[in-house]
């Protein structure tokens, strides 16, 4: 029996047949939080897959990538693109990357610049990498950090809902402080899809921890050369 309804509209899938059989993909209007040690790599895969045609599980769209963790890797994205048989230069040209090095820069990019960037690029996918870490900087006063973080989470939720854009934010937990706990609580409250992607050796685990419409589940499968090639579209 399938975990999800068969009439759920497939939009942006991860391209892994084992997973796609039970999870139809992400839809316009989703604000997705990705966590786990494979979250960053998943963002790169999605930034390539979003450019695929609809019939291949993509969006046929350009991407806006707000890099809050200084982790965007054009060489890895190019490698993934080649795995899909795409021209790496063309793929990279369709990803508009903006880097932030402080919480204030990230807030400005999201609160002031995103609307025009999404419109100008006609982007159907927005990715914000490592959304919380810059707000853990002790040089940012606690109350100010909390107020700014609430504002950017509200903004991302609004963008997903009103612009019918798929929004992803990668998140890496900070459990050693009350500040980190606060950010996690706010972020999880504002998103409508919560996903864990974890790689342990040759085992990849995808867990749908929360979804506005669908049942939660987790699925783990072994990655071998063939399945990894399938995941990357090779």
N, C-alpha and C positions, 0 to 999 in steps of 0.2 A: 504494500500500500504506500502511495506517495505521501511524503510529509506535508506537501503543499497542494493547494487546489490546482487542478489542471488548467483552469481558466485564468490563472494569474498571468498578467501581461509580462512577457520577458522583455527586458530592456538591455541592461548591461550585465553580462555574465562574466564569470572568471575563466571560462573556457576549459575547465577541467571536467571531463565527461562524468566521472563518478559523482562530483558535486553538483553539476548542472542537472543531473537526473532528479535530485531532490530539492534543489534551490533554483528557482527560475531567474534569479538575478535582481539587480537593483533598478528601481523605477524613478522616473522624474518626480521630484518632490521629496525624495529620501534625504535625510540628514544622517549620515552613517558615521559612527565612530569605530575605527579599527584599532585594536590593541593586540599585543603579542609580539613575539620576536620576528614574525614574518610580516608585520604591518607595513614597514617601509617598502619591502620588495613588492608587496601587493599593490601599493600605490603606484609604483613604476609600471607594473603590469597593466593596471587599469588605465593609466595615462596613454598607453599604447592601444589597448583594446578599444577604448572609447573612439578611436579613429577608424575602426573597422566598420564596414557596412552593417546595416541593421540585421540582415540575414545571417551575418557571422557573429551575432551577439554583441555588436558594438552600437555606437550612437551616430557614426558618421560625422563626428564633431571635433572641434578644437578643444583645448583644455587650458584652464587657468590654474597654475600651481603656485600657491603661496608657501614659501619655504621657511617655516619657523624654526627648523632644526639644523639648517645649513647642511642638508643631507641629499639634495637633488644631485643625482649622478648621471650626467649625460651619456657617459660611456656605457653604463649598464642599460639605460633606456635604449640606446642605439643597438646594443646586443639583442635585447628583447624584440625590438622592431625587426631586425634581420631574421629572427626566429619565426616571425609571422610573414616573412617574404615581403616586407615593406622597405621602402627606401628610408634609411635612418635619418638622413638630412631632412627630408620632408616631414618625418614624424616629429623631429625636434623643433622644426620651425612652427609646428602647430601647437606647441606647448609654450605658453607664455609664463615665464618664471619670474617671480618677485621674491627677493630674499629679505628677511628681517633679522636683525641682530640684537634687538632689544624688544621688550614688551611694548614700548611706545611705538616703535616702528611697525610691529605686527598689528597693533590696534589701529594705527592709521591706515595701513593697507586694507584691512578688512572693513573698517567703519567708513572710510572716506573714498577709497579708490576702487573697491570691488565692483560696484554697480556699473561704472563706465567700462571697466576692464572686461567684464562678462559680455556687455553689449557690444563693445568694439570688436571682440574676438568671436562673437556669436558662439560662445562656449556652452556646451551642454553638461560639462563636468568641471567641478571646482574641487581641488585638493588642497588642504591645509596640513602641512606636515608638522608633527611634534607640537601640537597646539598649546600645551601647557607649560613647557619647560622654561620659557623666557620669563614667565610670571613668577617663577620660584626664586628669581634673583632678589637677594636681600637688599639690593640698592633701590628696589621698587617698594615703597611703603605698602604694608599689608592691606590696608583699606583701599588704597588706590588700585593695587593689583586685583583685588577681588571685584571692585566696581568695573574695571576695564574688562576683566574676563567674562563677567556676566553679560556685558554689552556685546562682546564679539560672539558669544554663543547665541544670544538672541538674534543678532544680525544674520548669522549663518542659517539659523532655523527659518528666518523670514525669507532669505534668498532661496532656500530649497522650496519653500511653499509657494511663494508668489511668482518666482521666475521659472518654476518647474525645472530647476537645475538639480542634478544629482550632486550632493555635497558630501565629501569625505574628509574626515579629520583623523589623523593618526595620533594616538595617545599612548604615552608610556608612563605607567603609574609611579607616583611618588608617595610611598606609604610612611615615610619617616617624619612627616610634619602635618600639622593641622591645616596648613595652607594647601598642601597637596590634596588632602582629603576634601577640602572645600571645593577645589577646582573639579575634582572627579564627580562630586555630587551634582554640581551645576551642569557640567557637560553631559552627564548621563540623563539628566532630567530634560535637557533641551533636544537631544537627538531622538529620532524615532526608530533607529536601527542600531543595534549594538552587536559587534562581531569580534570574535577572537580568532586570530590565525597564528598558529604556532607550528614550528618545525623542530622536531627532535630526532636527530639522526636522519633516517630515511622515512620517518613518519610525519605526515602533514595533518594537522587537525584544524578543522573549520568548525567553529561553534557560533550558532546564531543565539546569542544570549537574550536578546530582546528585539521585538518587532511590533510595529503598530498593528499589523494585521495577521501575521503568521505565527505558527507554533514554533517554539524554541526547539533546537536540536543541536547535536554535534555529530560530526562524522570524521573519522580518522582513516587514512589510507596510506599505503606504502608508496613512496616515490621511487620508481626505478627509471632507467634511461628512457623507456618508452612513454611512461606517464608524465615525466618532466617535460619531454619534448612536446607532448600533447598540451600540457599546461601553457607552454610558451608558443604554441601554434606552429611548432616545427613539423 
